[in-house]
Amino acid sequence: MKAQPGAAASASVMAVPDGTALTGRVVALLAGLSAISVLSTNIILPAFPEIGRQLGCLPASLG
């Protein structure tokens, strides 16, 4: 999908090198997948003191 001279590029679909379209759904999926690791880390942080107590170590040594 090559842009015509003087034509504005579409904001909702962008062509990638192999010619397939990169849609908003794909971008949202990739953003969601990349956010999972950050979210999982933030979810477990409040539990570190209890995890440390159950393992018999300091919470600081867990992370």
VEXLO-84571 format. One line per field, with one value per residue: residue number from 1; residue in one letter; x, y, z of N, C-alpha, C, O in turn. Coordinates in steps of 0.2 Angstrom, whole numbers, plus 5000, padded with zeros to 4 digits. Atoms other than C-alpha are relative to their C-alpha. Example, Ala and Ser with C-alpha at 12.3 -4.5 7.8 and 13.67 -1.06 7.14 Angstrom:
REM residues 2
n = c(1;2)
res = c(a;s)
nxx = c(5004;4996)
nyy = c(4994;4994)
nzz = c(5000;4999)
caxx = c(5062;5068)
cayy = c(4978;4995)
cazz = c(5039;5036)
cxx = c(5004;4996)
cyy = c(5006;5005)
czz = c(5000;5003)
oxx = c(5009;4999)
oyy = c(5005;5011)
ozz = c(5003;5004)
This chain:
REM residues 63
n = c(1;2;3;4;5;6;7;8;9;10;11;12;13;14;15;16;17;18;19;20;21;22;23;24;25;26;27;28;29;30;31;32;33;34;35;36;37;38;39;40;41;42;43;44;45;46;47;48;49;50;51;52;53;54;55;56;57;58;59;60;61;62;63)
res = c(m;k;a;q;p;g;a;a;a;s;a;s;v;m;a;v;p;d;g;t;a;l;t;g;r;v;v;a;l;l;a;g;l;s;a;i;s;v;l;s;t;n;i;i;l;p;a;f;p;e;i;g;r;q;l;g;c;l;p;a;s;l;g)
nxx = c(5004;4996;5004;5000;4997;5005;5005;4999;5000;5006;4998;5002;4997;4993;4997;4994;4996;5002;5006;5006;5002;4999;5006;5000;5001;4994;4996;5003;4997;4993;5000;5003;4995;4994;5001;5001;4994;5000;5006;4999;4995;5003;5005;4996;4996;5003;5000;4994;4999;5003;4996;4994;5001;5001;4994;4995;4995;5002;5003;4995;4996;5004;5001)
nyy = c(4994;4994;4993;4996;4993;4995;5003;5000;5007;5002;5000;5006;5006;4999;5005;5003;5002;5005;4998;5001;4994;4999;4996;4998;5006;5003;4996;5001;5006;5000;4996;5004;5005;4997;4998;5005;5001;4994;5000;5005;4997;4996;5004;5004;4996;4999;5007;5002;5001;5006;5005;5000;5003;5007;5003;4999;4995;4993;4998;4997;5005;5003;4997)
nzz = c(5000;5000;5000;5006;4998;4998;4996;4992;4998;4995;4993;4997;5002;5003;5004;4997;5006;5004;5003;4996;4996;4993;4998;4993;4995;4999;4996;4993;4998;4998;4994;4995;4998;4997;4994;4995;4996;4995;4996;4995;4995;4995;4996;4995;4995;4994;4997;4998;4992;4998;5003;4996;4993;5001;5002;4994;5002;5000;5006;5005;5003;5005;5006)
caxx = c(5000;5010;5004;4999;5009;4999;4988;4987;4992;4977;4978;4969;4979;4998;5007;5021;5036;5028;5012;5000;4990;4994;4977;4972;4967;4984;4992;4980;4985;5003;5001;4991;5004;5018;5009;5006;5024;5023;5006;5011;5026;5015;5002;5015;5024;5012;5013;5032;5032;5021;5031;5046;5039;5033;5050;5059;5069;5069;5057;5072;5080;5066;5067)
cayy = c(5000;5015;5033;5043;5060;5073;5060;5060;5043;5034;5036;5019;5007;5007;4996;4985;4979;4963;4972;4967;4980;4985;4989;4997;4980;4973;4988;4986;4968;4971;4985;4974;4960;4971;4978;4961;4960;4977;4974;4957;4965;4978;4966;4955;4969;4972;4953;4953;4956;4941;4930;4935;4930;4913;4909;4915;4929;4948;4955;4965;4949;4943;4956)
cazz = c(5000;4994;4997;4982;4981;4990;4999;5018;5026;5035;5054;5057;5046;5042;5030;5037;5026;5021;5015;5028;5038;5055;5062;5079;5086;5083;5091;5106;5107;5107;5120;5131;5130;5134;5149;5157;5164;5172;5179;5187;5195;5203;5209;5218;5227;5241;5245;5248;5267;5269;5257;5266;5283;5276;5268;5284;5275;5274;5261;5253;5249;5238;5225)
cxx = c(5004;4995;5001;5003;4994;4994;5002;5000;4994;5003;4998;5004;5007;5003;5007;5004;4997;4993;4994;4998;5001;4994;5000;4999;5006;5004;4998;5002;5007;5001;4998;5005;5006;4999;4999;5006;5000;4995;5001;5005;4997;4995;5003;5003;4997;5001;5008;5002;4998;5003;5006;4999;4999;5006;5005;5006;4997;4996;5005;5004;4996;5000;5006)
cyy = c(5006;5006;5003;5007;5004;4997;4999;4992;4999;4999;4993;4994;5002;4994;4998;4997;4994;5001;4999;5006;4999;5004;5002;4994;4996;5004;4999;4994;5000;5004;4996;4994;5003;5003;4995;4999;5005;4999;4994;5002;5004;4997;4996;5004;5001;4993;4998;4999;4993;4994;4999;4996;4992;4996;5001;5004;5007;5001;5003;4995;4996;5004;5004)
czz = c(5000;4999;4993;5002;5001;5004;5007;5001;5005;5007;5003;4997;4997;4997;5003;4994;4996;4997;5004;5004;5007;5003;5008;5005;5001;5004;5007;5003;5002;5006;5006;5002;5003;5007;5006;5005;5005;5005;5005;5005;5005;5004;5005;5006;5007;5004;5003;5007;5002;4997;5003;5007;4999;4998;5005;4997;5000;4993;4994;4996;4994;4993;4997)
oxx = c(5007;4990;5006;5002;4989;4990;5008;4996;4992;5008;5001;5004;5007;5002;5010;5001;4998;4990;4988;5003;5000;4994;5005;5001;5008;5008;5002;5004;5009;5005;5001;5006;5009;5003;4999;5005;5002;4996;4999;5004;4998;4994;5001;5005;5001;5000;5008;5005;5001;5005;5008;5004;5001;5007;5011;5012;4991;4998;5004;5006;4999;4999;5005)
oyy = c(5008;5006;5003;5009;5005;5000;4997;4988;5003;4996;4991;4989;5007;4988;5002;4996;4994;4996;5001;5010;4994;5010;5000;4994;4994;5001;4999;4993;4997;5003;4997;4993;4999;5004;4996;4998;5004;5000;4995;4999;5003;4999;4996;5002;5000;4993;4993;4995;4989;4989;4994;4992;4988;4990;4998;5003;5008;4998;5002;4996;4992;5000;5007)
ozz = c(5005;4996;4990;5007;4998;5007;5008;4999;5009;5008;5008;5001;4993;5000;5005;4989;4990;4993;5001;5005;5010;5003;5011;5010;5007;5009;5012;5009;5008;5011;5011;5008;5008;5011;5012;5011;5011;5011;5011;5011;5011;5010;5011;5011;5012;5010;5006;5009;5006;5000;5005;5009;5003;4999;5005;5000;5001;4988;4988;4991;4991;4988;4991)
